[in-house]
Amino acid sequence: MMKTIVIGAGVMGASVAYRLAQAGAAVTVLEATRIGGGTSGISFAWTNAHKKPPKPYHDLNVAGMKAHRALADEFGATPWWHGGGSLEWEAESDRTAQAENIEQLRSWGYAAEWITLRQVQELEPDIDPATIGDAPVAFFPEEGWLDPVVYAHAMLSAARLRHGANVICGARVVDLIMAGDRVTGVRLADGAQYEADAVVNCAGRWTNEATRDAGQPVDAAGARSGAARPTAAALDRRGRTGGGAHRHPADPWRPSIGHRTDAADFRLLHRHHP
């Protein structure tokens, strides 16, 4: 049985650990803080293939969307995944590009449609129509969002209970143990060592902290997301579009903003720079 270490217990680490354990590997997950305590915990976690060219990358994202939905067949219930679609409207100067994107997505078989303001209010009654004005609104009914922490806990629980995986929190990996050009294990901040036949680094933006002696740094950019409680009456009630709403400003140097509620009724904001 192959001994495998997975570094990190976020969405990626939990997914990898579950599938490796399911395939018969002896899996140990080493997490520096807590399950979902890194980037996963503040991720917008929008399941979409909305503006992700070229076509192979778009297809990869569509496959991910389908894989999340398919977990219902495997687990019976997926309380971490929330469908319902997402809404998008653009500033006037960006509407031509938006229309071209919708046409492109439709040609690729992606669910994208134009809806009326009345339909918007039926889906999301707390959106102020004045905020949209005369902007065309696109609706992407197959999109949704993931509760990353709930998902990671579910995957790791299944890995432990069904397949005997071991999950250790508070275990910060600081070095790989090398034998020539081969990785043979990891070293923790407290000096403890774990041997392995294979190491999968799922530490996200902290990847290089765990591989500093391997001599192969990875360019891992940090995430920019944040959660905030609703502060306006327009945001007090949860709408029905799972992916939330997205408004893109006219100034290309200003970030676009996405927002949605999470499972705890917090408002999660996502800032995206062009």
C-alpha positions in Angstrom: 0.0 0.0 0.0 1.4 3.4 -1.0 2.1 5.7 1.9 0.9 9.2 0.8 1.1 12.5 2.6 -1.2 15.3 1.6 -0.1 18.8 2.8 -3.1 21.0 3.5 -6.8 20.3 4.5 -8.6 22.8 2.3 -10.8 22.0 -0.6 -8.0 20.7 -2.8 -6.3 18.7 0.0 -9.5 17.2 1.2 -10.5 16.2 -2.4 -7.2 14.7 -3.1 -7.0 12.9 0.2 -10.5 11.4 -0.2 -9.8 10.1 -3.7 -6.4 8.7 -2.9 -7.7 6.9 0.2 -10.6 5.6 -1.9 -8.1 4.3 -4.4 -6.3 2.3 -1.7 -3.5 4.6 -0.6 -2.5 4.9 3.1 -3.2 8.7 3.4 -2.0 11.1 6.1 -3.2 14.7 5.8 -1.1 17.3 7.6 -2.8 20.7 8.2 -1.0 23.6 9.7 -4.0 25.1 11.4 -7.6 23.8 11.0 -9.6 22.2 8.3 -10.5 24.8 5.7 -8.5 27.4 7.7 -6.5 28.8 4.8 -7.6 30.3 1.5 -10.6 27.8 1.2 -12.2 29.5 4.2 -12.4 32.9 2.5 -12.9 31.7 -1.1 -15.9 33.0 -3.0 -16.2 29.3 -4.2 -18.3 30.1 -7.2 -18.8 27.0 -9.3 -18.8 28.3 -12.9 -17.2 28.3 -16.3 -18.4 31.8 -17.0 -15.4 33.7 -18.4 -12.8 31.1 -18.7 -11.4 30.8 -22.2 -9.8 29.1 -24.1 -12.2 26.2 -24.7 -10.2 23.5 -23.0 -10.0 25.6 -19.8 -13.7 26.3 -20.1 -14.4 22.6 -20.5 -12.3 21.8 -17.4 -14.4 24.1 -15.3 -17.6 22.7 -16.7 -16.4 19.2 -15.7 -15.8 20.5 -12.2 -19.3 21.9 -12.0 -20.7 18.5 -13.1 -18.4 16.7 -10.6 -19.8 18.7 -7.7 -23.3 17.9 -8.7 -22.5 14.3 -9.2 -21.3 14.0 -5.5 -25.0 13.7 -4.6 -25.0 10.3 -6.2 -22.1 9.2 -4.1 -23.0 10.9 -0.8 -26.8 11.0 -0.9 -26.8 14.6 0.1 -24.5 17.5 -0.5 -25.3 20.2 2.0 -22.1 22.0 1.1 -23.2 22.8 -2.5 -25.8 25.4 -3.4 -27.2 25.8 -6.9 -29.7 28.3 -8.2 -27.6 30.1 -10.8 -26.0 33.6 -10.8 -26.9 37.0 -12.3 -24.7 39.5 -14.1 -25.1 43.0 -15.4 -22.5 45.4 -16.8 -21.8 49.1 -17.1 -22.8 50.5 -20.5 -19.3 50.5 -21.9 -18.9 46.8 -21.2 -22.2 45.5 -22.6 -20.9 44.7 -26.0 -18.3 42.5 -24.5 -20.9 40.9 -22.2 -23.1 40.1 -25.2 -20.2 38.6 -27.1 -19.4 36.4 -24.0 -23.0 35.2 -23.8 -22.9 34.3 -27.5 -19.7 32.4 -27.0 -20.9 30.5 -24.0 -24.1 29.5 -25.8 -22.1 28.3 -28.8 -20.2 26.0 -26.4 -23.4 24.6 -25.0 -23.2 26.6 -21.7 -26.5 27.6 -20.0 -26.7 31.4 -20.4 -29.8 33.5 -21.0 -31.1 37.1 -20.9 -33.8 37.7 -18.3 -36.1 40.7 -17.6 -36.0 42.9 -14.6 -39.2 41.3 -13.4 -37.5 37.9 -13.5 -34.6 39.3 -11.6 -36.9 40.5 -8.8 -38.5 37.1 -8.7 -35.1 35.4 -8.3 -33.5 38.1 -6.0 -36.2 40.3 -4.5 -33.7 42.3 -2.4 -31.8 43.7 -5.4 -32.8 47.3 -5.9 -33.9 47.7 -9.5 -32.4 51.1 -9.5 -29.0 49.5 -9.1 -29.5 47.7 -12.4 -31.2 50.5 -14.2 -31.5 49.7 -17.9 -28.6 47.2 -18.0 -29.3 43.8 -19.6 -29.1 41.0 -17.1 -27.7 37.6 -17.9 -28.7 34.6 -15.9 -26.5 31.4 -15.6 -28.9 28.8 -14.2 -26.4 26.0 -13.7 -23.9 27.9 -11.6 -23.8 27.9 -7.8 -21.4 28.0 -4.9 -19.6 25.8 -2.5 -19.4 26.1 1.3 -15.6 25.2 1.3 -15.3 24.4 5.0 -18.3 22.1 5.2 -17.1 20.4 2.0 -13.6 19.9 3.3 -14.9 18.4 6.6 -17.2 16.1 4.7 -14.5 14.8 2.3 -12.0 14.2 5.2 -14.6 12.6 7.4 -15.4 10.2 4.5 -11.7 9.6 3.9 -11.2 8.7 7.6 -14.4 6.7 8.2 -14.6 4.9 4.9 -11.0 4.4 3.9 -8.9 4.8 7.1 -7.1 8.1 6.3 -5.4 10.0 9.1 -5.9 13.7 9.5 -3.6 15.7 11.8 -4.3 19.4 12.4 -1.7 21.8 13.9 1.0 20.0 11.9 2.8 22.7 9.9 5.1 21.2 7.2 8.3 23.3 6.8 10.5 21.1 4.7 10.5 18.1 2.3 12.8 15.3 3.1 14.8 14.4 0.0 16.9 11.4 -1.0 18.7 12.7 -4.1 16.0 14.1 -6.3 13.3 12.0 -4.7 10.9 13.2 -2.0 10.8 10.6 0.9 8.8 12.5 3.5 8.2 15.8 5.3 9.5 17.6 8.3 7.2 19.6 10.6 7.9 22.9 12.5 8.2 20.9 15.7 10.9 18.7 14.2 8.6 15.6 13.7 9.2 13.7 10.5 6.8 11.7 8.4 8.0 9.2 5.8 6.0 8.7 2.6 6.2 7.1 -0.9 4.6 10.2 -2.3 3.8 13.8 -1.1 1.0 15.9 -2.6 1.4 19.6 -1.8 -2.0 21.2 -1.5 -0.9 24.1 0.7 -2.1 26.8 -1.8 -0.5 30.1 -1.3 1.7 28.5 1.4 3.1 25.9 -1.0 6.6 27.3 -1.0 6.8 27.3 2.8 6.6 23.5 2.6 9.1 23.1 -0.2 11.9 25.5 0.5 14.6 22.8 0.5 13.3 21.2 -2.7 14.7 24.0 -4.8 11.6 24.3 -7.0 9.5 27.2 -5.9 5.9 27.6 -7.2 4.3 30.9 -8.2 1.3 30.9 -5.9 -0.7 34.1 -5.8 -2.8 35.0 -2.7 -6.5 35.1 -2.6 -8.4 38.4 -2.2 -11.8 37.7 -0.7 -13.5 38.6 2.5 -16.7 38.0 4.5 -18.9 40.6 6.1 -22.2 40.7 7.8 -25.1 42.3 5.9 -25.3 46.0 6.7 -28.1 47.2 4.4 -31.7 46.2 4.3 -31.3 45.2 0.7 -29.0 42.4 1.7 -30.9 41.1 4.7 -32.8 38.3 3.0 -31.1 35.5 1.1 -32.0 35.4 -2.6 -32.5 32.3 -4.6 -29.6 32.5 -7.0 -26.9 30.4 -5.6 -23.9 32.0 -7.4 -25.0 35.5 -6.3 -24.9 38.6 -8.3 -22.0 40.3 -10.2 -21.7 43.9 -11.2 -18.8 45.0 -13.3 -17.8 48.7 -13.3 -17.2 50.9 -16.4 -13.6 51.7 -15.3 -11.5 48.7 -16.4 -9.0 49.4 -13.6 -11.6 49.2 -10.9 -12.4 45.7 -9.6 -15.7 44.0 -10.4 -17.7 42.8 -7.4 -19.5 39.6 -6.8 -21.6 38.9 -3.7 -23.5 36.1 -2.2 -24.6 34.8 1.2 -22.9 31.8 2.8 -24.3 29.0 4.9 -24.1 31.1 8.1 -26.0 34.1 6.5 -22.8 36.1 6.2 -22.4 38.2 3.0 -19.3 37.1 1.1 -17.8 39.7 -1.3 -15.5 38.8 -4.1 -13.3 41.4 -5.7 -11.8 40.6 -9.1 -9.2 42.8 -10.9 -9.0 42.6 -14.7 
